[in-house]
Amino acid sequence: MKLGTLPKFPLAHLPTPLTVARNLSAALGGPEIMVKRDDLTGLALGGNKTRKLEYLIADAQAQGATHVITVGAAQSNHCRQTAAAARVAGLNCVLVMNASSEDPDIQGNLLLDHILGAETRIVTDKAARQPMTIQVAEELRAQGYVPYQIPGGGSNAIGSSAYVAATYELMAQLVESGASPTRLYTTSSASGGTHAGLALGAKLAGVPYSVHGVSIEGRADHLKKTVITPLANQTAEYLGLDVRLSEDEVIIHDAYTGPAYGVATEECLEAIRLCARTEALLLDPVYTAKTMAGLIDHIRTGEIGADETVMFLHTGGVPAVFADTASIIPAMQAASAS
């Protein structure tokens, strides 16, 4: 396996902590909950994309890139971390982002994108992102620059390799702590790079836990068939491995997505409140809170036994909290009044 020889550009503060959330565990009546703190990767408020960008930025540099281009929603954590990574690496950055208007409010992640000096191109239709990306790349080439395109979420075989490596980091921490968790909960999305890397890493490393993805957009069968399994196998091929995953080895729970991507649910707002008020652990309403809502529900319904140990991968995203006060503030006020 060539994982250990892949070029990396140092960006992340690793290893990230693996902590025990004792107060949250007690509030839920068990089991023991451990949190892998990839919100603390350190680059411009951190997040899981920083691990992927170590490999992607190294590849961009190897190709002589002058600019990186990537895509996401206006509150994309990936775009914010890409803009930061580009600055550290001495590259320019263009972000092609979709929003409900051509002039979205500059707050949360988008505010940080501007502070970091990224060029932003806003489209009002998600389907227009790829054509705009191609246009930007052509413009840059015409000016003599070398663009490097990073997919949404940093989710290709190069980026997903980072979470194969993260599995070995996590296993070393488990050995040191003596813990033997039965499950790891992570966000599963339409880009899927983190879940794919963790699923492949789990199979390679022979971990004691199963990887459970909680969908924040899309049905489980669709994500398994078209996103997670194919990307995990592309990553295995990229790493020179004979191992392949089948769809039935990928676990995704899709009961917590809510009405649409990025729309907060009552359950995820409760997760934000509960984690903040037991552990001072800050979640975001788009990704981590919906994932935690799934974990909480599995504890309350008895799917997870009170004597088990489970893990939650905190993938970051806190800046998005400051862009969704319309949902969060009323929910916190109602909880305080009850």
N, C-alpha and C positions, 0 to 999 in steps of 0.2 A: 504493500500500500504506500502510495507516495504522499500521504497526508503530511508526514513530518518534514517533507522536503519542499512543500509548496512555498513560494515566496510570499512574505507578509510585510506590510508596512505597519509599524507599531502605532496603534491608536488607543487600544483599550487597556484599562487597568485590570489585569488578570492575575490570579483567579478572582472572580467575583465571590462575595461571601455566600455561604450557605448557613442560614440562621434558623433557629427554632422559634415559631410564633406561639409561645406558651399561652399568652392571654387570649388570642383568637381561638386556639384549640380548646381552652377552658370554656369560652363563651359558647362554643358549639357542642360541648359535651364530649370532646374527643372526636377524631383521633389526633395523634401528634402531627402537626403541620409544619413542614420545613419549607423555607422560601429561598430559592436560588435567585440572588439579587442582581440580575442582569440590567436592572435600572441603574446600577452603579458602575457601568463600564467606563464612565468618566468623561466622555467626549460630548461637550455642549449639552449637558444634562443627561447624558447616557442613553442606554437602550440597547436592544438586541441587535440592531442593524450595525452597530459599531464592530462587532465581531466579523460580520460578513465583509464590511468595508476594508478591513485589514487585508483581505485577500484580493478584493476587487480593485482597490487603489494600487496595490502592487502590480496587478496585471495591467492597469492603465499606464503606469509608469514604464513597464516593460515594452509597451507598444508606442512609447514616445508621445503620449497624450499631453495636450495643453489644456483641454477642457473635459470635464465630465458632464454628462447630461443624464438626468433621470426624471421619473414621473411619479405622481402621487396626487392625493387630494390636497386641498389647500392647507389642511391641518396634518399633513403627513409627517410622522416621526422620522420615517426613512429619509425624506427630503431634507429635513433639518440636520440629521446626522451626516448625510452626504455633503451638504454645504460646508459643514464643519471639517469633515475629513479632507475635502478638497483644499481648504485653507491651510491645514496643517501640512499637506503634501506640496503646497505651492502651486496648486492647479486652480483654474477658474471653474465655475460651476453654473450651469443653467438648469433651472427647475421648470418642468412643464406640468402644471397643476390644474385640476378641474375644480371649479367652484360653482355655486348657484348663480353668481353674477360675475361680470367681468371686473368688478371692483370690490372684492371681498374685504371685510374688516381685517385690518392688520393687527392681529392679536394671536396669542398662543404661539404655536410653531411657526406660523407665517411671519410673525414679528421677529422671531429669531433668525429666520431666513434672510430677512432684510438687514438685520444687524450684522449678519455674517457676510453680507455683500453679494449674495447670490443673485443672478439675473433670473427673474421670474416671468414666465409666459403663462397667462391664465386662459383657459378655455372653459366654456360653459357646458360642454358635452364630453363625458369621459371618453367616448369613442374618438374624439378629436385629438386625444393626447398623442397617439402614435404618429399620425400624419404631421403634427406639429413638431414632434421629436425629429422626424426625418428632415423636415424643413430647416430646423435649427442646425442639424449636422451639416446639411448642404451649405448653409450660409457660412458656417465656420470654415469648412474646407475651401470655399471660394476665397476666403480671406487669408488662406495659408496656414490655418490652425489644424490641429489634429484632435478631433472629438472622440470620446470614448463613451459609449452608451451603457448605462447600468439599468437593468430592468427594475420595475417596481418592486419595492421591498428587498432589493439586492438578491432576488430569488432566482438564481440559476445554479448550475452545478458548482461554479466557483464559490459563490456566496454560501450555499448550503453546506459546503465542506466545513465551514466554521462551526456548525453545530454538531457535526461528527466529532470534531476536535473537542468541543465543549462537553460532550458526553464523557470523554476520558478524564477531563478536568473534574467533572462532577463525581465520577466513580472514585477518583483519588480522595476527594473530600469525604465520601461516604465511608471508605475504608478507614480513614483517619478518625472519623466520628463514631464508627461502630454501628451506624444506623443501617437499617435494611428496609427501605420503603417499598411499598407494593405498587405505587402509582406515581407518575409525574404528569401534572396537568399543564398544558401549554395552549396558547391561542392557535387556532387553525383558520387560515384565511385564504383568499383567492390567489395570493402570491405563494404562500405555503413553504417558503424556504426554511424557516426555523423548524416547523413540524417535520418536514421531510428529512432534514439533517439529524434531528433527534431520533426519528424512527429508524433510520439507517444505522446511526451510531449505537442504538440500543441492541440491534441485532448483531452488530460486529463485536461489541464489548461484552455481550452476555450479561446484561444488567439484571438485577433482581426485580426490577419494576417494569410495568407496562406503561407506554406513552399514550396519554389520553388528550386528544385535541378537542377543544371546545370551539365550534364554529361561530365566528362573528359575522359571517356572510356566506350564504349558500348551504344547500343540502349536503348531508354527509356523503351520500352515494356519489354525487357529482364531484365533490372535492376529492374523494378517494380515487375515483376513476381518472379524472382529468388533471389533477394538480399534484397531490401528495405522492401517490405511488409513482407516477412517471418521473417526477423530479427526484425522488429518492433514488430511483434506478439510473437516471442520468448522472447523478452525483457518484454513484457506485462505479459507473463506467469511467467517469472522469478520474476517479482515484485509482483506477486499475484493479478493481475488485471483481471477483466472480459472483459475489453475493447479490441477490435481487430480492426485492420485497414483492409480495402479492397483495392484492387489495384487501383480503381478509386479515392481513396482519396489521392493517392501519385502523386505528380506533378514533372515531370522531363522534361527538355528541352535538346535535344541531337543534336542541330544544331551547337554546338561550340566545338566539340571534336577535329576537325582537322583530319589529316590523320592517326594518331596513338597516343597512350598514350605517354606523355612526349615530343611530337613534337610540338614546338611552332607554333602558327598561327599568321598571320598578325594582327588579331583582338586582340589576347591576348598580343602581343607586344605593340600595341597601348594602351591597358589598363594599362600596366606597366608604359609606359611613362606618360600617362595622370594622373594617380593617384600619381605618384612620383612628377610631376611638378605642381600639384594643391594642394596636401595635404601632401607631403613628406611621402606618404603611399607606402610602398614597397611590391610588389606582386611577386609571383614566376610564371614561365612560365608553370608549370605542372598543378597546381591546381587553385590557387586563381585568376590568370589573366584570365584564360578561364571562370571562374565563373563570374568575373567582366565583361568580354566581353559580356556575355549573358545579364547581367543587363543593360549595356550601350546600347545594341542593342534594348532591350525592351523599353527603354526610347526614343531612336531616332525614332523608328517605331510607337510610340504612344500607344503601349500596356499598358504602365504605363503613367497615366496622369500627367501633370505638377503640379497639385495641390495635388498629393499624397505624402505620406511619405513611404519610403521603407528602408529595412535594408539589410546589407551585412555582413555575418559572415566571418571575416578574420581568416582563420585557420592556418596561419603561413606559413612556408616553405621557408623563405628568404634565407637560406644557398644554396638552389638549384640554385639561381641566379648566384652564383660564379662558377657553374659547366656548365653553358650554355652561356658563353660569345660569342661563335661563332654565336649564333642567336641574342643575345641581343645587342651587340655593333654595328653591322651594322644598325640595326633598329633605335637605338638612334641617330646614326650619320646622317642617312637619314632624320630623323624627324627634327634634328637641322638645316640641310641644306635647308630644304623646307621653 
